[in-house]
Amino acid sequence: MYQVTSLKAEEFISHEEIQETLAYADANKDNEALLDEILAKARLGKGLNHREASVLLACEIPEKVEELYQLAERIKKDYYGNRIVLFAPLYLSNYCVNGCVYCPYHLKNKHIARKKLTQEEIRKEVTALQDMGHKRLAIEAGEDPVNNPIEYILECIQTIYSIKHKNGSIRRVNVNIAATTVENYRKLKEAGIGTYILFQETYHKESYETLHPTGPKHDYAYHTEAMDRAMEGGIDDVGLGVLFGLDKYRYEFAGLLMHAEHLEAVHGVGPHTISVPRVKRADGIDPGAFDNSIDDETFAKICALIRVSVPYTGMIISTRESQEVREKVLPLGVSQISGASKTSVGGYADPEIKEEITSEQFDVSDQRTLDEVVNWLMKLGYIPSFCTACYREGRTGDRFMELCKNMQILNCCHPNALMTLKEYLEDYASDETREIGMALIDRELETIPNPKVKKKAYEYIHDIGEGKRDFRF
């Protein structure tokens, strides 16, 4: 039985409800009166439920799909403006006791190079990331209670926050580690993390158990209920995601929205972010072995539907995707992207050679430098943002969501994005990127509607040029 407020995985992600939803979508995908009604609701900017969104996903009427894309672009601008937040993943360890068949970190893989960073190696990695200009990291580690216990993760977070190199510092550490206990989530909160991220991989329970044949991750309920434990532990910003390609995308999409609805219903706060990775080639992993892959057009449609269905959430596209694909989906609602990512352990300070045995989790499609990504974003009309102000000002959880849902978060985010971009331009940018960026900042400052905020932003931007750092609204 489907119960959105239940704390049991099989009740808030109900297989029967998803099956009924998909049948309803198939029956109504050409029902233009209903499609227009759903699109009209979406235009209000308050979101759609999983059943309404699934009807639009099944719809193949070109005019309706085009209307969806235009709507997604408008809603993204209303909520997030033209900012794109930048971050990088930092892989701490690829030791793992799980048997996930789609991941090269699985226990039986004897070919991949196993690595675990020491605290000194973490300092080198973070210094290399700071030298690029990064301010926000997402730390990643395999599940291994011996090699990667929570104490190790906490020590790594403390080390990362302690490193100050030239004008560089990491101002926000997001955490992507395996499902754990309320007590451990409380420890992560006390360590000052930003968002806790955990991909569901697949919401189809039978497929989930087949894809995770051994290890603690085999427990579907424990994994799926992790976000409730995280919120009980005081973490109020959580990030959802599925790995598209493992199971049927329409099933996954409905489950993903049901999870968002569950968090909203139970905790009053939906997901801070939603990620949409697709299965990629990796050591011993052939994406062709999974027969549920989705093409670029379907991927774009999913991104647009997430934006109109969950308008308040940040949407993340990583360097799994190529420059071409990222450029296609940026207007459809994406608000965060990674840049210059390495998915190997220790890959920033000591890049691995492809011909050797590597520690990579997956192949990176977008291989550009951070400066090239920043330059590209600005040429497309976006503001590359390194802002972490909301987290450090306590605008998290329901406080962030209230501002975002009322479309007020832009009043802080727009000037903060410009100030962090100015820092990047002063400290790290190439000459061409700096020239483009300075002109962009001049234009964007003039669009700030509040005279007091505009005046203050001008003052802060000037002071950054004089060598001062870390201003925020």
C-alpha positions as CSV (number, residue, x, y, z in Angstrom):
1,M,0.0,0.0,0.0
2,Y,1.3,3.5,-1.0
3,Q,1.8,5.8,2.0
4,V,3.8,8.9,1.3
5,T,4.4,9.6,5.0
6,S,5.4,6.1,5.9
7,L,9.0,5.5,7.1
8,K,9.0,2.1,5.4
9,A,10.7,2.0,2.0
10,E,8.3,-0.3,0.3
11,E,5.4,1.9,1.4
12,F,6.7,5.4,0.4
13,I,8.3,3.9,-2.8
14,S,5.4,1.6,-3.6
15,H,5.9,-0.8,-6.5
16,E,2.1,-1.1,-7.1
17,E,1.8,2.7,-7.1
18,I,4.5,3.1,-9.7
19,Q,3.0,0.4,-11.9
20,E,-0.4,2.1,-11.7
21,T,1.3,5.4,-12.5
22,L,3.0,4.0,-15.6
23,A,-0.3,2.5,-16.8
24,Y,-2.1,5.8,-16.2
25,A,0.6,7.6,-18.1
26,D,0.4,5.2,-21.1
27,A,-3.4,5.6,-21.1
28,N,-3.2,9.4,-21.1
29,K,0.0,10.3,-23.0
30,D,-2.1,11.5,-26.0
31,N,-4.9,13.1,-23.9
32,E,-4.3,16.7,-24.9
33,A,-6.9,18.1,-22.5
34,L,-5.1,16.4,-19.6
35,L,-1.7,17.3,-20.9
36,D,-2.7,21.0,-21.1
37,E,-4.1,20.8,-17.6
38,I,-0.8,19.4,-16.3
39,L,1.3,22.0,-18.1
40,A,-1.0,24.8,-16.8
41,K,-0.4,23.5,-13.3
42,A,3.4,23.4,-14.0
43,R,3.3,27.0,-15.2
44,L,2.3,28.1,-11.7
45,G,5.9,27.1,-10.6
46,K,4.7,25.0,-7.6
47,G,5.7,21.6,-9.0
48,L,4.0,18.4,-10.2
49,N,3.4,15.1,-8.5
50,H,4.9,11.8,-9.8
51,R,1.7,10.8,-11.7
52,E,1.3,14.1,-13.5
53,A,5.0,14.2,-14.4
54,S,4.9,10.6,-15.6
55,V,2.2,11.5,-18.1
56,L,4.4,14.3,-19.6
57,L,7.3,11.9,-19.7
58,A,5.3,9.4,-21.7
59,C,3.9,12.1,-24.0
60,E,5.6,12.2,-27.4
61,I,3.6,15.1,-29.0
62,P,6.3,17.5,-30.3
63,E,4.4,20.7,-29.4
64,K,3.8,19.5,-25.9
65,V,7.4,18.5,-25.4
66,E,8.6,21.8,-26.7
67,E,6.3,23.6,-24.3
68,L,7.7,21.6,-21.5
69,Y,11.3,22.6,-22.5
70,Q,10.4,26.3,-22.6
71,L,8.6,26.0,-19.3
72,A,11.6,24.3,-17.7
73,E,13.9,27.1,-18.9
74,R,11.6,29.8,-17.5
75,I,11.2,28.1,-14.1
76,K,14.9,27.6,-13.8
77,K,15.5,31.3,-14.4
78,D,12.7,32.2,-11.9
79,Y,14.2,30.1,-9.1
80,Y,17.9,30.2,-9.8
81,G,18.5,32.9,-12.4
82,N,21.4,32.3,-14.7
83,R,23.8,31.0,-12.1
84,I,25.6,27.7,-12.4
85,V,27.4,26.5,-9.2
86,L,30.7,24.7,-9.7
87,F,32.2,21.9,-7.6
88,A,34.6,18.9,-7.8
89,P,34.4,15.4,-6.4
90,L,37.3,14.2,-4.2
91,Y,37.7,10.5,-4.0
92,L,39.2,9.5,-0.6
93,S,39.2,5.7,-0.9
94,N,38.0,3.0,-3.3
95,Y,38.2,0.2,-0.8
96,C,34.7,-1.4,-0.8
97,V,33.0,-4.5,0.6
98,N,30.0,-4.4,-1.6
99,G,29.3,-6.4,-4.8
100,C,27.6,-3.8,-7.0
101,V,27.8,-5.2,-10.5
102,Y,27.9,-1.8,-12.2
103,C,30.8,-0.3,-10.2
104,P,34.5,-1.2,-10.5
105,Y,35.0,-0.7,-6.8
106,H,33.1,-4.0,-6.1
107,L,34.9,-6.4,-3.8
108,K,35.7,-9.1,-6.4
109,N,37.5,-6.7,-8.7
110,K,41.2,-7.6,-8.3
111,H,42.3,-5.6,-11.3
112,I,41.6,-2.0,-10.1
113,A,44.3,-0.3,-8.1
114,R,43.1,0.0,-4.5
115,K,44.0,3.3,-2.8
116,K,43.2,5.2,0.4
117,L,44.4,8.7,0.9
118,T,46.5,9.6,4.0
119,Q,45.8,13.0,5.6
120,E,49.0,14.3,4.0
121,E,47.8,13.1,0.6
122,I,44.5,14.8,1.2
123,R,46.4,18.0,1.8
124,K,48.1,17.7,-1.6
125,E,44.8,16.9,-3.3
126,V,43.0,19.9,-1.7
127,T,45.9,22.2,-2.4
128,A,45.7,21.2,-6.1
129,L,42.0,21.8,-6.1
130,Q,42.4,25.2,-4.5
131,D,45.0,26.1,-7.1
132,M,42.3,25.5,-9.7
133,G,39.9,27.8,-7.8
134,H,37.5,25.3,-6.3
135,K,35.6,26.2,-3.1
136,R,33.2,23.3,-2.9
137,L,33.9,19.6,-2.8
138,A,31.9,16.4,-2.7
139,I,33.9,13.7,-1.0
140,E,33.4,10.1,-2.1
141,A,34.5,6.8,-0.5
142,G,33.6,3.1,-0.9
143,E,31.8,1.3,1.9
144,D,34.4,-0.5,4.0
145,P,34.1,-0.5,7.8
146,V,37.8,-1.4,8.2
147,N,39.4,0.9,5.7
148,N,36.8,3.7,5.6
149,P,35.2,3.9,9.0
150,I,33.2,7.0,10.0
151,E,36.2,8.2,12.0
152,Y,38.3,8.3,8.9
153,I,35.7,10.3,7.0
154,L,35.4,12.8,9.9
155,E,39.2,13.2,10.1
156,C,39.3,13.9,6.3
157,I,36.6,16.5,6.6
158,Q,38.5,18.2,9.4
159,T,41.7,18.2,7.3
160,I,40.0,19.6,4.3
161,Y,38.5,22.5,6.2
162,S,41.8,23.3,7.8
163,I,43.8,23.8,4.6
164,K,44.4,27.5,3.6
165,H,46.6,27.8,0.6
166,K,47.3,31.3,-0.8
167,N,43.8,32.7,-1.3
168,G,42.3,29.3,-1.5
169,S,40.0,27.5,1.0
170,I,37.3,24.9,0.8
171,R,34.2,26.5,2.2
172,R,31.8,23.6,1.8
173,V,32.3,19.8,2.0
174,N,29.4,17.7,0.7
175,V,29.5,14.0,1.5
176,N,28.6,11.1,-0.6
177,I,29.2,7.9,1.4
178,A,27.2,4.8,2.1
179,A,24.0,4.7,4.1
180,T,24.7,4.7,7.8
181,T,23.2,5.2,11.3
182,V,21.5,8.2,12.8
183,E,24.4,8.5,15.2
184,N,26.9,8.7,12.3
185,Y,24.8,11.2,10.5
186,R,24.8,13.3,13.7
187,K,28.6,13.2,13.7
188,L,28.7,14.3,10.0
189,K,26.4,17.2,10.9
190,E,28.7,18.2,13.8
191,A,31.7,18.1,11.4
192,G,30.1,20.9,9.4
193,I,29.2,19.1,6.2
194,G,26.9,20.7,3.6
195,T,24.7,18.3,1.8
196,Y,24.6,14.5,2.4
197,I,24.3,12.8,-1.0
198,L,23.2,9.2,-1.6
199,F,22.2,7.8,-5.0
200,Q,19.4,5.2,-4.8
201,E,20.9,3.6,-8.0
202,T,17.5,2.0,-8.7
203,Y,14.1,2.2,-7.0
204,H,13.0,-1.2,-8.4
205,K,13.5,-3.5,-5.4
206,E,14.0,-6.7,-7.3
207,S,16.5,-5.1,-9.7
208,Y,18.2,-3.4,-6.7
209,E,18.8,-6.7,-4.9
210,T,20.1,-8.3,-8.1
211,L,22.5,-5.4,-8.9
212,H,23.8,-5.5,-5.3
213,P,24.1,-9.2,-4.7
214,T,26.5,-9.0,-1.7
215,G,27.6,-6.6,1.0
216,P,25.6,-4.2,3.3
217,K,24.3,-2.3,0.3
218,H,22.2,-5.4,-0.6
219,D,19.7,-4.2,2.0
220,Y,17.2,-2.2,-0.1
221,A,15.2,-0.9,2.8
222,Y,18.2,0.3,4.9
223,H,19.6,2.1,1.8
224,T,16.3,3.6,0.7
225,E,15.4,4.9,4.2
226,A,18.8,6.5,4.7
227,M,17.6,10.1,4.1
228,D,15.1,9.8,6.9
229,R,17.9,8.7,9.2
230,A,20.1,11.6,8.0
231,M,17.3,14.1,8.7
232,E,16.7,12.5,12.1
233,G,20.5,13.0,12.7
234,G,20.1,16.8,12.0
235,I,21.2,16.9,8.3
236,D,18.6,19.1,6.7
237,D,20.1,19.2,3.2
238,V,20.1,15.9,1.3
239,G,20.7,14.9,-2.3
240,L,18.9,12.2,-4.2
241,G,19.8,10.5,-7.5
242,V,19.3,7.4,-9.6
243,L,21.8,5.8,-12.0
244,F,19.9,5.9,-15.2
245,G,20.5,2.8,-17.3
246,L,20.2,0.2,-14.5
247,D,16.4,-0.2,-14.9
248,K,13.6,1.2,-16.9
249,Y,13.9,5.0,-16.8
250,R,10.1,5.7,-16.4
251,Y,10.0,3.5,-13.3
252,E,13.1,5.3,-11.9
253,F,11.7,8.7,-12.6
254,A,8.5,8.0,-10.8
255,G,10.4,6.5,-7.8
256,L,12.7,9.5,-7.7
257,L,9.8,12.0,-7.5
258,M,8.0,9.8,-4.9
259,H,11.1,9.9,-2.8
260,A,11.1,13.7,-3.1
261,E,7.4,13.9,-2.2
262,H,8.0,11.6,0.8
263,L,10.8,13.9,2.2
264,E,8.6,16.9,1.8
265,A,5.6,15.2,3.4
266,V,7.5,13.8,6.4
267,H,10.2,16.4,7.1
268,G,8.8,19.6,5.4
269,V,11.9,19.7,3.3
270,G,12.4,18.1,-0.1
271,P,15.8,17.2,-1.6
272,H,18.3,20.0,-1.7
273,T,19.7,18.4,-4.9
274,I,18.8,15.8,-7.4
275,S,21.5,14.2,-9.6
276,V,20.9,12.3,-12.9
277,P,24.0,10.2,-13.7
278,R,24.0,7.7,-16.5
279,V,25.9,4.4,-16.5
280,K,29.4,5.0,-17.9
281,R,32.3,2.8,-19.0
282,A,34.7,1.9,-16.2
283,D,37.3,-0.7,-15.3
284,G,35.6,-4.1,-16.1
285,I,32.3,-2.3,-16.6
286,D,30.6,-2.1,-20.1
287,P,27.6,0.2,-20.1
288,G,26.3,-1.9,-23.1
289,A,25.8,-4.7,-20.6
290,F,22.8,-2.8,-19.2
291,D,19.9,-2.8,-21.6
292,N,18.1,0.2,-20.1
293,S,20.3,3.0,-21.3
294,I,18.6,6.2,-22.4
295,D,19.4,8.4,-25.4
296,D,20.3,12.1,-25.1
297,E,16.9,13.3,-26.0
298,T,15.2,11.2,-23.3
299,F,17.9,12.4,-20.8
300,A,17.1,16.1,-21.7
301,K,13.4,15.4,-21.2
302,I,14.0,13.9,-17.8
303,C,16.0,16.9,-16.8
304,A,13.3,19.3,-17.9
305,L,10.6,17.3,-16.0
306,I,12.6,17.3,-12.8
307,R,12.9,21.0,-13.0
308,V,9.1,21.6,-13.5
309,S,8.2,18.9,-11.0
310,V,10.6,19.8,-8.2
311,P,11.3,23.5,-9.0
312,Y,13.1,24.3,-5.7
313,T,15.7,21.5,-6.0
314,G,19.2,22.0,-7.3
315,M,19.9,19.8,-10.3
316,I,23.4,18.3,-10.8
317,I,25.1,17.2,-14.0
318,S,28.6,15.8,-13.6
319,T,31.5,15.3,-16.0
320,R,30.1,11.9,-16.8
321,E,28.3,13.8,-19.5
322,S,30.1,15.4,-22.5
323,Q,30.3,19.1,-23.2
324,E,27.7,18.7,-25.9
325,V,25.2,17.0,-23.6
326,R,25.8,19.4,-20.7
327,E,25.2,22.3,-23.1
328,K,21.9,20.7,-24.2
329,V,20.5,20.3,-20.6
330,L,21.9,23.5,-19.0
331,P,18.9,25.6,-20.1
332,L,16.5,22.9,-19.0
333,G,17.0,23.3,-15.3
334,V,20.6,22.4,-14.3
335,S,22.0,24.5,-11.5
336,Q,25.2,22.7,-10.5
337,I,28.0,21.1,-12.5
338,S,31.3,19.6,-11.7
339,G,34.5,20.9,-13.4
340,A,37.9,19.4,-14.1
341,S,36.8,16.3,-12.2
342,K,39.0,13.3,-11.4
343,T,37.3,10.0,-10.4
344,S,40.5,8.4,-9.3
345,V,41.9,8.4,-5.8
346,G,44.6,11.0,-5.6
347,G,44.0,12.1,-9.2
348,Y,44.4,15.8,-8.8
349,A,47.9,16.0,-7.2
350,D,49.1,12.9,-9.1
351,P,47.1,12.2,-12.3
352,E,47.0,8.6,-13.4
353,I,48.1,7.4,-16.9
354,K,45.2,5.8,-18.7
355,E,47.4,2.9,-20.0
356,E,48.2,1.9,-16.4
357,I,46.0,0.2,-13.8
358,T,43.8,3.0,-12.5
359,S,41.7,3.7,-9.5
360,E,38.9,5.5,-11.4
361,Q,35.3,4.9,-10.7
362,F,34.2,5.8,-14.2
363,D,35.4,7.5,-17.3
364,V,35.1,11.2,-17.4
365,S,33.5,12.5,-20.7
366,D,34.1,16.3,-20.1
367,Q,37.9,16.5,-19.8
368,R,38.3,20.3,-19.8
369,T,40.1,22.4,-17.2
370,L,38.1,24.5,-14.7
371,D,39.2,27.7,-16.5
372,E,37.8,26.3,-19.8
373,V,34.5,25.4,-18.1
374,V,34.2,28.8,-16.5
375,N,35.0,30.5,-19.8
376,W,32.4,28.3,-21.7
377,L,29.7,29.0,-19.1
378,M,30.2,32.8,-19.4
379,K,30.1,32.6,-23.2
380,L,26.8,30.8,-22.9
381,G,25.4,33.7,-20.7
382,Y,25.7,32.0,-17.3
383,I,27.4,33.2,-14.1
384,P,29.8,30.6,-12.8
385,S,29.3,30.6,-9.1
386,F,31.6,29.3,-6.3
387,C,29.2,30.5,-3.6
388,T,28.7,28.7,-0.3
389,A,27.1,31.5,1.6
390,C,23.7,29.9,2.3
391,Y,25.4,27.0,4.1
392,R,27.6,29.3,6.2
393,E,24.8,31.7,6.9
394,G,22.5,29.0,8.2
395,R,20.2,29.2,5.2
396,T,19.8,25.4,5.0
397,G,16.9,23.0,5.1
398,D,13.5,24.7,5.6
399,R,15.1,28.1,5.8
400,F,16.6,27.7,2.3
401,M,13.5,26.1,0.9
402,E,11.2,28.9,2.1
403,L,13.3,31.5,0.4
404,C,13.7,29.3,-2.7
405,K,10.0,28.5,-3.0
406,N,9.1,32.2,-2.7
407,M,11.7,32.9,-5.3
408,Q,13.6,35.2,-2.9
409,I,16.9,33.2,-2.8
410,L,18.1,35.1,-5.9
411,N,18.3,38.3,-3.8
412,C,21.3,36.6,-2.0
413,C,22.6,34.2,-4.7
414,H,23.0,36.6,-7.6
415,P,25.4,39.1,-5.9
416,N,27.1,36.3,-4.0
417,A,27.7,34.5,-7.3
418,L,29.3,37.7,-8.8
419,M,31.6,38.1,-5.8
420,T,32.8,34.6,-5.9
421,L,33.3,34.8,-9.6
422,K,35.4,38.0,-9.0
423,E,37.5,36.1,-6.6
424,Y,38.1,33.4,-9.2
425,L,39.0,35.9,-11.9
426,E,41.5,37.7,-9.6
427,D,43.2,34.6,-8.3
428,Y,43.0,31.8,-11.0
429,A,41.6,32.8,-14.3
430,S,43.5,33.0,-17.7
431,D,43.7,36.4,-19.3
432,E,40.8,35.7,-21.7
433,T,38.6,34.3,-19.0
434,R,39.3,37.3,-16.8
435,E,38.4,39.8,-19.6
436,I,35.1,38.0,-20.3
437,G,34.3,37.7,-16.6
438,M,34.9,41.3,-15.7
439,A,32.6,42.5,-18.5
440,L,29.9,40.0,-17.3
441,I,30.2,41.2,-13.7
442,D,29.8,44.8,-14.8
443,R,26.6,43.9,-16.8
444,E,25.1,41.7,-14.0
445,L,25.7,44.3,-11.2
446,E,23.4,46.7,-13.1
447,T,20.6,44.1,-13.0
448,I,20.4,43.9,-9.2
449,P,17.0,45.4,-8.4
450,N,17.6,46.4,-4.7
451,P,19.5,49.7,-4.6
452,K,21.1,49.0,-1.2
453,V,22.2,45.5,-2.3
454,K,23.6,46.9,-5.5
455,K,25.6,49.5,-3.7
456,K,27.0,47.0,-1.3
457,A,27.8,44.5,-4.1
458,Y,29.7,47.2,-5.9
459,E,31.7,47.9,-2.8
460,Y,32.5,44.3,-2.1
461,I,33.5,43.7,-5.8
462,H,35.9,46.7,-5.5
463,D,37.4,45.4,-2.3
464,I,38.0,42.0,-3.8
465,G,40.0,43.7,-6.5
466,E,42.0,45.3,-3.6
467,G,42.9,41.8,-2.2
468,K,40.1,41.2,0.3
469,R,38.1,38.0,0.2
470,D,35.0,36.1,1.3
471,F,32.2,38.7,1.3
472,R,28.7,37.4,1.3
473,F,25.1,38.4,1.7
